[in-house]
Amino acid sequence: MFNQKKRRKGFSIIVNFICALLIIGAIQMTFDESYQNNHLGGIFILGAYVVLSLKHMMKDLWNGNKKSAGLNILFGILALGIIVWWAFKHFLSI
């Protein structure tokens, strides 16, 4: 029981750290002097949303809420699909 709580807390700390880095990167990309990479800030925000949806999915699974976990992973996959679509569109046009 104690080991499980410790593992969940560590998972939460790591996920929050990754999200903070993504949000800092999004702010930096959006508000820098070059206007050409403003769209990267939005992609970073979507990345943070994917990571947070995975975190909420894991919490819902640990609490036994399978329907809510499915909905969280559905929205996370949708955001990940938008990121992949943007990457193909961006890198194949160069």
MOPAC internal coordinates of N, CA, C and O (Angstrom, degrees):
PM7 1SCF
backbone

  N    0.0000 0     0.00 0     0.00 0    0    0    0
  C    1.4539 1     0.00 0     0.00 0    1    0    0
  C    1.5329 1   110.73 1     0.00 0    2    1    0
  O    1.2310 1   120.75 1   131.97 1    3    2    1
  N    1.3328 1   116.16 1   -48.03 1    3    2    1
  C    1.4665 1   119.64 1  -178.42 1    5    3    2
  C    1.5281 1   110.38 1   -66.65 1    6    5    3
  O    1.2310 1   120.40 1   140.45 1    7    6    5
  N    1.3383 1   116.84 1   -39.55 1    7    6    5
  C    1.4572 1   120.86 1  -179.32 1    9    7    6
  C    1.5290 1   110.72 1   -65.03 1   10    9    7
  O    1.2310 1   120.41 1   144.06 1   11   10    9
  N    1.3235 1   116.82 1   -35.94 1   11   10    9
  C    1.4600 1   120.86 1   178.97 1   13   11   10
  C    1.5326 1   111.09 1   -65.71 1   14   13   11
  O    1.2310 1   119.93 1   137.00 1   15   14   13
  N    1.3164 1   117.73 1   -43.00 1   15   14   13
  C    1.4637 1   121.49 1   178.11 1   17   15   14
  C    1.5267 1   110.73 1   -63.69 1   18   17   15
  O    1.2310 1   120.89 1   141.10 1   19   18   17
  N    1.3299 1   115.90 1   -38.90 1   19   18   17
  C    1.4481 1   120.80 1   179.38 1   21   19   18
  C    1.5366 1   110.58 1   -64.98 1   22   21   19
  O    1.2310 1   120.81 1   139.01 1   23   22   21
  N    1.3278 1   116.06 1   -40.99 1   23   22   21
  C    1.4572 1   120.62 1   179.63 1   25   23   22
  C    1.5288 1   110.81 1   -67.19 1   26   25   23
  O    1.2310 1   120.41 1   138.92 1   27   26   25
  N    1.3242 1   116.83 1   -41.08 1   27   26   25
  C    1.4650 1   120.39 1   178.57 1   29   27   26
  C    1.5241 1   111.08 1   -64.68 1   30   29   27
  O    1.2310 1   120.52 1   139.80 1   31   30   29
  N    1.3052 1   116.62 1   -40.20 1   31   30   29
  C    1.4662 1   120.42 1   178.93 1   33   31   30
  C    1.5263 1   110.44 1   -64.91 1   34   33   31
  O    1.2310 1   120.10 1   137.63 1   35   34   33
  N    1.3265 1   117.42 1   -42.37 1   35   34   33
  C    1.4546 1   120.81 1   177.31 1   37   35   34
  C    1.5239 1   111.96 1   -63.46 1   38   37   35
  O    1.2310 1   120.40 1   139.50 1   39   38   37
  N    1.3275 1   116.85 1   -40.50 1   39   38   37
  C    1.4652 1   121.57 1   176.54 1   41   39   38
  C    1.5189 1   110.41 1   -60.84 1   42   41   39
  O    1.2310 1   120.32 1   135.71 1   43   42   41
  N    1.3128 1   117.00 1   -44.29 1   43   42   41
  C    1.4531 1   121.74 1  -179.50 1   45   43   42
  C    1.5302 1   111.55 1   -64.71 1   46   45   43
  O    1.2310 1   120.09 1   139.57 1   47   46   45
  N    1.3162 1   117.43 1   -40.43 1   47   46   45
  C    1.4651 1   120.91 1   179.57 1   49   47   46
  C    1.5260 1   110.46 1   -65.37 1   50   49   47
  O    1.2310 1   120.21 1   136.36 1   51   50   49
  N    1.3224 1   117.21 1   -43.64 1   51   50   49
  C    1.4698 1   120.74 1  -179.77 1   53   51   50
  C    1.5178 1   110.96 1   -64.26 1   54   53   51
  O    1.2310 1   120.26 1   136.54 1   55   54   53
  N    1.3308 1   117.11 1   -43.46 1   55   54   53
  C    1.4655 1   120.99 1  -179.45 1   57   55   54
  C    1.5233 1   110.63 1   -65.38 1   58   57   55
  O    1.2310 1   120.06 1   137.89 1   59   58   57
  N    1.3160 1   117.48 1   -42.11 1   59   58   57
  C    1.4662 1   120.50 1   178.23 1   61   59   58
  C    1.5226 1   111.49 1   -64.25 1   62   61   59
  O    1.2310 1   120.01 1   143.44 1   63   62   61
  N    1.3219 1   117.58 1   -36.56 1   63   62   61
  C    1.4606 1   121.61 1   177.64 1   65   63   62
  C    1.5281 1   110.75 1   -65.33 1   66   65   63
  O    1.2310 1   120.16 1   135.94 1   67   66   65
  N    1.3324 1   117.30 1   -44.06 1   67   66   65
  C    1.4639 1   121.31 1   178.29 1   69   67   66
  C    1.5227 1   110.64 1   -62.99 1   70   69   67
  O    1.2310 1   120.35 1   137.04 1   71   70   69
  N    1.3269 1   116.93 1   -42.96 1   71   70   69
  C    1.4719 1   120.26 1   178.97 1   73   71   70
  C    1.5235 1   111.30 1   -64.56 1   74   73   71
  O    1.2310 1   120.10 1   140.69 1   75   74   73
  N    1.3165 1   117.41 1   -39.31 1   75   74   73
  C    1.4610 1   120.38 1   178.21 1   77   75   74
  C    1.5271 1   110.46 1   -63.23 1   78   77   75
  O    1.2310 1   120.17 1   138.49 1   79   78   77
  N    1.3292 1   117.29 1   -41.51 1   79   78   77
  C    1.4581 1   120.21 1   177.72 1   81   79   78
  C    1.5220 1   111.51 1   -63.85 1   82   81   79
  O    1.2310 1   120.22 1   138.76 1   83   82   81
  N    1.3232 1   117.19 1   -41.24 1   83   82   81
  C    1.4625 1   120.29 1   178.90 1   85   83   82
  C    1.5299 1   111.76 1   -65.48 1   86   85   83
  O    1.2310 1   120.49 1   140.04 1   87   86   85
  N    1.3201 1   116.66 1   -39.96 1   87   86   85
  C    1.4655 1   119.79 1   179.98 1   89   87   86
  C    1.5272 1   110.80 1   -69.66 1   90   89   87
  O    1.2310 1   120.06 1   140.96 1   91   90   89
  N    1.3366 1   117.50 1   -39.04 1   91   90   89
  C    1.4678 1   120.04 1   175.98 1   93   91   90
  C    1.5274 1   110.00 1   -63.01 1   94   93   91
  O    1.2310 1   120.33 1   138.25 1   95   94   93
  N    1.3194 1   116.98 1   -41.75 1   95   94   93
  C    1.4626 1   120.59 1   176.59 1   97   95   94
  C    1.5138 1   112.20 1   -62.95 1   98   97   95
  O    1.2310 1   120.35 1   141.46 1   99   98   97
  N    1.3424 1   116.94 1   -38.54 1   99   98   97
  C    1.4616 1   120.67 1   178.48 1  101   99   98
  C    1.5248 1   111.17 1   -64.86 1  102  101   99
  O    1.2310 1   120.56 1   137.59 1  103  102  101
  N    1.3170 1   116.53 1   -42.41 1  103  102  101
  C    1.4655 1   120.09 1   178.65 1  105  103  102
  C    1.5239 1   110.32 1   -64.63 1  106  105  103
  O    1.2310 1   120.83 1   138.19 1  107  106  105
  N    1.3318 1   116.02 1   -41.81 1  107  106  105
  C    1.4603 1   119.95 1  -179.96 1  109  107  106
  C    1.5285 1   110.89 1   -64.70 1  110  109  107
  O    1.2310 1   120.08 1   137.72 1  111  110  109
  N    1.3351 1   117.44 1   -42.28 1  111  110  109
  C    1.4701 1   120.52 1  -179.77 1  113  111  110
  C    1.5251 1   111.69 1   -68.23 1  114  113  111
  O    1.2310 1   120.29 1   143.44 1  115  114  113
  N    1.3033 1   117.05 1   -36.56 1  115  114  113
  C    1.4605 1   120.40 1  -175.95 1  117  115  114
  C    1.5217 1   112.32 1   -74.65 1  118  117  115
  O    1.2310 1   119.85 1   139.97 1  119  118  117
  N    1.3206 1   117.88 1   -40.03 1  119  118  117
  C    1.4561 1   120.90 1  -172.21 1  121  119  118
  C    1.5240 1   114.40 1  -105.19 1  122  121  119
  O    1.2310 1   119.71 1  -157.84 1  123  122  121
  N    1.3326 1   118.15 1    22.16 1  123  122  121
  C    1.4574 1   118.37 1   175.01 1  125  123  122
  C    1.5257 1   109.89 1   -87.10 1  126  125  123
  O    1.2310 1   120.42 1     1.45 1  127  126  125
  N    1.3141 1   116.81 1  -178.55 1  127  126  125
  C    1.4645 1   120.37 1  -174.21 1  129  127  126
  C    1.5224 1   112.94 1   -76.61 1  130  129  127
  O    1.2310 1   119.72 1   154.13 1  131  130  129
  N    1.3060 1   118.15 1   -25.87 1  131  130  129
  C    1.4618 1   121.49 1  -179.04 1  133  131  130
  C    1.5238 1   109.77 1   -83.74 1  134  133  131
  O    1.2310 1   120.78 1   -58.99 1  135  134  133
  N    1.3120 1   116.12 1   121.01 1  135  134  133
  C    1.4593 1   120.19 1  -178.98 1  137  135  134
  C    1.5258 1   111.95 1   -80.99 1  138  137  135
  O    1.2310 1   119.86 1   169.77 1  139  138  137
  N    1.3306 1   117.87 1   -10.23 1  139  138  137
  C    1.4519 1   120.87 1  -174.01 1  141  139  138
  C    1.5281 1   113.72 1   -76.31 1  142  141  139
  O    1.2310 1   119.41 1   163.95 1  143  142  141
  N    1.3029 1   118.73 1   -16.05 1  143  142  141
  C    1.4596 1   120.00 1  -178.79 1  145  143  142
  C    1.5301 1   112.89 1  -112.87 1  146  145  143
  O    1.2310 1   119.92 1  -157.95 1  147  146  145
  N    1.3222 1   117.75 1    22.05 1  147  146  145
  C    1.4594 1   119.98 1   178.40 1  149  147  146
  C    1.5270 1   111.59 1   -65.28 1  150  149  147
  O    1.2310 1   120.35 1   148.34 1  151  150  149
  N    1.3198 1   116.94 1   -31.66 1  151  150  149
  C    1.4575 1   119.64 1   179.77 1  153  151  150
  C    1.5294 1   111.64 1   -67.52 1  154  153  151
  O    1.2310 1   120.16 1   155.84 1  155  154  153
  N    1.3251 1   117.29 1   -24.16 1  155  154  153
  C    1.4653 1   119.35 1   176.79 1  157  155  154
  C    1.5257 1   111.71 1   -65.79 1  158  157  155
  O    1.2310 1   120.50 1   149.35 1  159  158  157
  N    1.3253 1   116.65 1   -30.65 1  159  158  157
  C    1.4654 1   119.98 1   175.77 1  161  159  158
  C    1.5132 1   111.31 1   -61.26 1  162  161  159
  O    1.2310 1   120.55 1   138.57 1  163  162  161
  N    1.3198 1   116.55 1   -41.43 1  163  162  161
  C    1.4635 1   120.41 1   177.06 1  165  163  162
  C    1.5177 1   112.23 1   -65.68 1  166  165  163
  O    1.2310 1   120.42 1   142.89 1  167  166  165
  N    1.3205 1   116.79 1   -37.11 1  167  166  165
  C    1.4656 1   120.56 1   177.41 1  169  167  166
  C    1.5266 1   110.16 1   -66.71 1  170  169  167
  O    1.2310 1   120.07 1   141.35 1  171  170  169
  N    1.3237 1   117.47 1   -38.65 1  171  170  169
  C    1.4637 1   120.40 1   176.77 1  173  171  170
  C    1.5286 1   111.00 1   -64.14 1  174  173  171
  O    1.2310 1   120.23 1   140.81 1  175  174  173
  N    1.3375 1   117.17 1   -39.19 1  175  174  173
  C    1.4637 1   120.41 1   177.29 1  177  175  174
  C    1.5256 1   110.26 1   -63.77 1  178  177  175
  O    1.2310 1   120.40 1   138.19 1  179  178  177
  N    1.3383 1   116.85 1   -41.81 1  179  178  177
  C    1.4657 1   119.86 1   176.32 1  181  179  178
  C    1.5228 1   111.09 1   -62.31 1  182  181  179
  O    1.2310 1   120.22 1   142.56 1  183  182  181
  N    1.3342 1   117.18 1   -37.44 1  183  182  181
  C    1.4574 1   120.54 1   176.46 1  185  183  182
  C    1.5248 1   111.62 1   -62.89 1  186  185  183
  O    1.2310 1   120.71 1   138.91 1  187  186  185
  N    1.3132 1   116.25 1   -41.09 1  187  186  185
  C    1.4639 1   119.87 1   176.88 1  189  187  186
  C    1.5205 1   110.59 1   -64.33 1  190  189  187
  O    1.2310 1   120.47 1   142.95 1  191  190  189
  N    1.3435 1   116.72 1   -37.05 1  191  190  189
  C    1.4643 1   120.29 1   178.25 1  193  191  190
  C    1.5310 1   110.97 1   -65.73 1  194  193  191
  O    1.2310 1   120.33 1   142.01 1  195  194  193
  N    1.3249 1   116.97 1   -37.99 1  195  194  193
  C    1.4705 1   120.50 1   177.98 1  197  195  194
  C    1.5271 1   109.76 1   -63.59 1  198  197  195
  O    1.2310 1   120.39 1   134.70 1  199  198  197
  N    1.3135 1   116.87 1   -45.30 1  199  198  197
  C    1.4645 1   120.50 1  -179.30 1  201  199  198
  C    1.5310 1   110.38 1   -64.21 1  202  201  199
  O    1.2310 1   120.23 1   137.69 1  203  202  201
  N    1.3362 1   117.16 1   -42.31 1  203  202  201
  C    1.4659 1   119.76 1   179.24 1  205  203  202
  C    1.5205 1   111.96 1   -67.85 1  206  205  203
  O    1.2310 1   119.70 1   144.99 1  207  206  205
  N    1.3259 1   118.17 1   -35.01 1  207  206  205
  C    1.4624 1   119.28 1   178.26 1  209  207  206
  C    1.5233 1   110.50 1   -68.02 1  210  209  207
  O    1.2310 1   120.23 1   144.98 1  211  210  209
  N    1.3324 1   117.17 1   -35.02 1  211  210  209
  C    1.4651 1   119.67 1   174.84 1  213  211  210
  C    1.5339 1   111.15 1   -66.12 1  214  213  211
  O    1.2310 1   120.96 1   142.04 1  215  214  213
  N    1.3245 1   115.77 1   -37.96 1  215  214  213
  C    1.4690 1   119.68 1   177.58 1  217  215  214
  C    1.5286 1   110.79 1   -63.34 1  218  217  215
  O    1.2310 1   120.65 1   134.73 1  219  218  217
  N    1.3333 1   116.36 1   -45.27 1  219  218  217
  C    1.4654 1   119.64 1   179.93 1  221  219  218
  C    1.5221 1   111.29 1   -68.25 1  222  221  219
  O    1.2310 1   120.35 1   147.23 1  223  222  221
  N    1.3400 1   116.93 1   -32.77 1  223  222  221
  C    1.4548 1   119.57 1   176.27 1  225  223  222
  C    1.5279 1   110.54 1   -63.57 1  226  225  223
  O    1.2310 1   120.42 1   135.90 1  227  226  225
  N    1.3265 1   116.80 1   -44.10 1  227  226  225
  C    1.4603 1   120.04 1   179.18 1  229  227  226
  C    1.5259 1   111.36 1   -63.57 1  230  229  227
  O    1.2310 1   120.32 1   138.72 1  231  230  229
  N    1.3274 1   116.99 1   -41.28 1  231  230  229
  C    1.4665 1   119.70 1   177.95 1  233  231  230
  C    1.5235 1   111.34 1   -63.26 1  234  233  231
  O    1.2310 1   120.51 1   139.47 1  235  234  233
  N    1.3339 1   116.64 1   -40.53 1  235  234  233
  C    1.4572 1   119.77 1   178.71 1  237  235  234
  C    1.5241 1   111.56 1   -66.36 1  238  237  235
  O    1.2310 1   120.09 1   141.57 1  239  238  237
  N    1.3181 1   117.44 1   -38.43 1  239  238  237
  C    1.4639 1   120.03 1   177.67 1  241  239  238
  C    1.5219 1   110.79 1   -66.74 1  242  241  239
  O    1.2310 1   120.09 1   141.13 1  243  242  241
  N    1.3395 1   117.44 1   -38.87 1  243  242  241
  C    1.4561 1   119.95 1   178.35 1  245  243  242
  C    1.5215 1   111.16 1   -65.55 1  246  245  243
  O    1.2310 1   120.18 1   148.94 1  247  246  245
  N    1.3411 1   117.26 1   -31.06 1  247  246  245
  C    1.4601 1   121.06 1   179.55 1  249  247  246
  C    1.5182 1   112.86 1   -89.17 1  250  249  247
  O    1.2310 1   119.63 1   174.45 1  251  250  249
  N    1.3318 1   118.31 1    -5.55 1  251  250  249
  C    1.4601 1   121.61 1   177.12 1  253  251  250
  C    1.5154 1   114.71 1    89.82 1  254  253  251
  O    1.2310 1   118.97 1  -167.23 1  255  254  253
  N    1.3164 1   119.57 1    12.77 1  255  254  253
  C    1.4646 1   122.91 1   178.88 1  257  255  254
  C    1.5230 1   109.72 1   -94.36 1  258  257  255
  O    1.2310 1   120.72 1   -93.47 1  259  258  257
  N    1.3338 1   116.23 1    86.53 1  259  258  257
  C    1.4654 1   119.87 1  -174.74 1  261  259  258
  C    1.5257 1   112.40 1   -73.51 1  262  261  259
  O    1.2310 1   119.73 1   145.93 1  263  262  261
  N    1.3193 1   118.13 1   -34.07 1  263  262  261
  C    1.4701 1   120.12 1   179.94 1  265  263  262
  C    1.5243 1   111.20 1   -67.33 1  266  265  263
  O    1.2310 1   120.38 1   136.73 1  267  266  265
  N    1.3074 1   116.88 1   -43.27 1  267  266  265
  C    1.4507 1   121.17 1   178.74 1  269  267  266
  C    1.5306 1   110.80 1   -66.61 1  270  269  267
  O    1.2310 1   120.49 1   142.76 1  271  270  269
  N    1.3228 1   116.67 1   -37.24 1  271  270  269
  C    1.4648 1   120.45 1   177.82 1  273  271  270
  C    1.5229 1   110.23 1   -65.11 1  274  273  271
  O    1.2310 1   120.27 1   139.99 1  275  274  273
  N    1.3139 1   117.09 1   -40.01 1  275  274  273
  C    1.4620 1   120.63 1   177.52 1  277  275  274
  C    1.5110 1   112.04 1   -63.54 1  278  277  275
  O    1.2310 1   120.41 1   139.49 1  279  278  277
  N    1.3200 1   116.81 1   -40.51 1  279  278  277
  C    1.4568 1   120.80 1   178.22 1  281  279  278
  C    1.5347 1   111.07 1   -66.27 1  282  281  279
  O    1.2310 1   120.46 1   139.42 1  283  282  281
  N    1.3266 1   116.72 1   -40.58 1  283  282  281
  C    1.4673 1   119.96 1   177.79 1  285  283  282
  C    1.5174 1   111.37 1   -63.11 1  286  285  283
  O    1.2310 1   119.97 1   136.49 1  287  286  285
  N    1.3247 1   117.66 1   -43.51 1  287  286  285
  C    1.4579 1   119.46 1  -179.14 1  289  287  286
  C    1.5234 1   110.80 1   -70.56 1  290  289  287
  O    1.2310 1   119.80 1   149.86 1  291  290  289
  N    1.3276 1   118.00 1   -30.14 1  291  290  289
  C    1.4620 1   120.89 1   176.61 1  293  291  290
  C    1.5295 1   110.83 1   -63.24 1  294  293  291
  O    1.2310 1   120.32 1   133.05 1  295  294  293
  N    1.3314 1   117.00 1   -46.95 1  295  294  293
  C    1.4620 1   120.46 1   178.29 1  297  295  294
  C    1.5294 1   111.44 1   -66.87 1  298  297  295
  O    1.2310 1   120.12 1   145.05 1  299  298  297
  N    1.3282 1   117.37 1   -34.95 1  299  298  297
  C    1.4546 1   120.75 1   176.74 1  301  299  298
  C    1.5232 1   111.52 1   -65.60 1  302  301  299
  O    1.2310 1   120.34 1   138.97 1  303  302  301
  N    1.3202 1   116.96 1   -41.03 1  303  302  301
  C    1.4645 1   120.70 1   178.20 1  305  303  302
  C    1.5197 1   110.30 1   -67.24 1  306  305  303
  O    1.2310 1   120.08 1   142.76 1  307  306  305
  N    1.3164 1   117.46 1   -37.24 1  307  306  305
  C    1.4628 1   121.01 1   176.91 1  309  307  306
  C    1.5371 1   110.59 1   -61.74 1  310  309  307
  O    1.2310 1   120.11 1   134.06 1  311  310  309
  N    1.3178 1   117.39 1   -45.94 1  311  310  309
  C    1.4688 1   120.91 1   178.70 1  313  311  310
  C    1.5278 1   110.69 1   -65.95 1  314  313  311
  O    1.2310 1   120.23 1   141.51 1  315  314  313
  N    1.3260 1   117.16 1   -38.49 1  315  314  313
  C    1.4613 1   120.12 1   177.51 1  317  315  314
  C    1.5289 1   110.77 1   -65.90 1  318  317  315
  O    1.2310 1   120.42 1   143.77 1  319  318  317
  N    1.3226 1   116.79 1   -36.23 1  319  318  317
  C    1.4600 1   120.25 1   175.83 1  321  319  318
  C    1.5227 1   111.93 1   -63.24 1  322  321  319
  O    1.2310 1   120.31 1   140.78 1  323  322  321
  N    1.3308 1   117.00 1   -39.22 1  323  322  321
  C    1.4641 1   120.67 1   176.73 1  325  323  322
  C    1.5230 1   110.25 1   -63.88 1  326  325  323
  O    1.2310 1   120.06 1   139.31 1  327  326  325
  N    1.3323 1   117.49 1   -40.69 1  327  326  325
  C    1.4638 1   120.67 1   178.56 1  329  327  326
  C    1.5250 1   110.90 1   -64.05 1  330  329  327
  O    1.2310 1   120.22 1   135.18 1  331  330  329
  N    1.3305 1   117.19 1   -44.82 1  331  330  329
  C    1.4681 1   120.67 1  -179.78 1  333  331  330
  C    1.5220 1   110.42 1   -65.63 1  334  333  331
  O    1.2310 1   120.24 1   138.48 1  335  334  333
  N    1.3438 1   117.15 1   -41.52 1  335  334  333
  C    1.4629 1   120.66 1   178.13 1  337  335  334
  C    1.5291 1   110.53 1   -60.78 1  338  337  335
  O    1.2310 1   120.36 1   136.65 1  339  338  337
  N    1.3329 1   116.91 1   -43.35 1  339  338  337
  C    1.4641 1   120.32 1   178.76 1  341  339  338
  C    1.5282 1   110.22 1   -63.51 1  342  341  339
  O    1.2310 1   120.34 1   139.09 1  343  342  341
  N    1.3330 1   116.96 1   -40.91 1  343  342  341
  C    1.4617 1   119.97 1  -178.09 1  345  343  342
  C    1.5298 1   110.58 1   -64.04 1  346  345  343
  O    1.2310 1   120.11 1   136.17 1  347  346  345
  N    1.3357 1   117.40 1   -43.83 1  347  346  345
  C    1.4621 1   119.19 1   177.75 1  349  347  346
  C    1.5225 1   111.04 1   -63.79 1  350  349  347
  O    1.2310 1   120.67 1   137.06 1  351  350  349
  N    1.3132 1   116.32 1   -42.94 1  351  350  349
  C    1.4547 1   120.59 1  -179.78 1  353  351  350
  C    1.5260 1   111.23 1   -63.72 1  354  353  351
  O    1.2310 1   120.44 1   137.97 1  355  354  353
  N    1.3194 1   116.76 1   -42.03 1  355  354  353
  C    1.4568 1   121.42 1  -176.81 1  357  355  354
  C    1.5252 1   112.20 1   -73.09 1  358  357  355
  O    1.2310 1   119.97 1   131.97 1  359  358  357
  N    1.3217 1   117.65 1   -48.03 1  359  358  357
  C    1.4558 1   120.38 1  -172.63 1  361  359  358
  C    1.5299 1   112.88 1   -80.61 1  362  361  359
  O    1.2310 1   119.72 1   155.44 1  363  362  361
  N    1.3135 1   118.15 1   -24.56 1  363  362  361
  C    1.4665 1   119.29 1   177.27 1  365  363  362
  C    1.5226 1   112.46 1   -82.17 1  366  365  363
  O    1.2310 1   120.18 1   163.21 1  367  366  365
  N    1.3158 1   117.26 1   -16.79 1  367  366  365
  C    1.4683 1   120.05 1   179.62 1  369  367  366
  C    1.5233 1   112.24 1   -87.76 1  370  369  367
  O    1.2310 1   119.81 1   171.10 1  371  370  369
  N    1.3174 1   117.96 1    -8.90 1  371  370  369
  C    1.4719 1   121.28 1  -177.90 1  373  371  370
  C    1.5102 1   110.73 1   -81.71 1  374  373  371
  O    1.2310 1   120.10 1   180.00 1  375  374  373

